[in-house]
């Protein structure tokens, strides 16, 4: 059984940030990664993907983005940044090591993998809030003669050139995929079920997250009240383009639902210009005819289901499920932060972006681990 003070599970951005911060504190650690490279999710994403938050607020601890990078780095640039980060801090993950179970035994954590077993005083879960893709299930989908894929498997719009494609969902990935499809010659239609909040990526040339950073210091209700006139001025009445407006604003959405609003990169403009059509929630499929809940129907060549991910950390982590309720709020507000040496890095998505929260989490976790270690030495 291999021993270490702290075991980190997952070598994407959360795991790399945690490793660098532990190094700064002189804490012994091991980093496990089930794939063969760092930031594997980013390597598998669709080609058009860009960071939706500006690079000034989205870098990891102790290393900013290169000045040559654009304000919103693309997928390849994010991979390059991660590889440089790994190299700069000499981070050496144990690749091809998939965690099967993590359990508490006495004063230690026992982690079983496909290769060997590890014993540690602390565990940092760094697999992120986006686990495995949700199973695509639509009534009658077995009769559909075209391609049906989860957005996880979507790569490029050119694969659907000349086709009418239904994108199910209206999150950030769904909206960027719809834009990508239009730009590369497909005809995108979006099936939208839930009410939505829309946030601009920039206002008067200023990344909106700088404004969100200031407003996040207020109560969610007050921040939304101040923010609402600006959103109405920028986007108008979104119900007139087929969307449903949430009964509360962006900051209350994050607090109540644990979900993030649409950070608009041009989707609303494309909808208003007729480049992207909006349809109601999908009801059933009959051959290549898709029926919607408002009794409309249309013929499609393909379906991209941007329906999200299952948060599957409970499958390997043998703890009381109440611990996972903590992940709906920032680290400072978590009830069980660091209890028994268990930490979660990068699971709460705040109004100023996931990568910024990862950076803050990693520093707080490393500081807490180091202080506890010194206390008992």
C-alpha positions, 0 to 999 in steps of 0.5 A: 500500500502506497502512502502519502499525506494528501491524495488528489483525484483528477488531473484537470484544472482543479487537480493541477491547481491543488497540486501547485498549491500543496507544493507551495505549502510543502505538503506531500501529495500524489495526483491520480488521473484515469486517462493518459494526459492532463485536462482530458475533458478539454481535449475531448470538447468540441473544436470551437469551444472558447473560455466563456470567462476572460483570461484575467479572472480565469487563470490558475494560482501563480501563473497567468495566461500568456499575453499572446493569448486572446481575451477568451482562450480557445480549447487548444490554448487552454490545453497548452496553458495546462501543459505549461502549468504542469511543466512549470510546477513539475507536476507528475500525475500517476496516469492510467490510474482510475479510482474505484473506491475511497473509504475512511478507515480509522484516521486515514483514507483508503483509495483503491484503484485499478493499479494499487491501493493508497493510504492518505490523511487527506483527500482532494476530490478534483474530478469536477461537477461534470461527471459522466454524460447523462443518458440520452432518452427521448420517446421514440428515439429508436425510430429516428433515422439520423444521428443522435449524440450527446453534446459530449460527442459533438466535435464540429459543425462541418460534420452536419453541413446542409443538415437540419439539426435539433439542439436540445438544451439552452445552456452555454454549450448548447448555445455555442454548438448552435452557433457553430452549426450555423457558421459551418452550414447547418440549420440549427433549431434549439429545443428549450424546456426551462426558463433561462437567465441571460448574461452578456459576456461583455458590456461596453467592451468590459468583461461582465465578470468584473461587474459580477465580481463587485455585485457578488459581494451583495445579497443575491436579491439586491444584486439581481434588483440592481442588475435587472434593468441592465439585462432588460436594456441589453436583451429586451423581452426574451419571451418575444423570441420564444424563450421563457424568463426565470422568475428570479435573477442570475445571482439568485439562480446560482444560489437557489439552483446551483446552476449558471445563467447563459453567458451570451456570446452571440446566440440571442443575436442569431435568434433575433436574426433568424439564424437559429430557431427556437422550439418548445420542449421535445415531446416524442420522435416518430421517424425523422419527425419530431413533435414538440409539446406545443403540438408543433412538429418538424423534420430533422436530420440529426439531434445533439442532446446538450442535456448535461452531466451526472455528478457521479462522485458519490459512486466512488466516495463512500461517505454520507450523502449529506456531504455532497450538499456542501457542493451547492455553495462556495467553499467559505460556506460549506458545513463540512469543509475539510472534515476528516481531511476530505476536500472538494476543489472546483465543484461550485460554479459561481458568478465569476466563473469556474476557473476563478473558483478553482483557483480560490478553492485550491489555495484555501484547501492547501492552506487548511491542510498545511495548518492542520499538519503543522498543528499535529506535528 
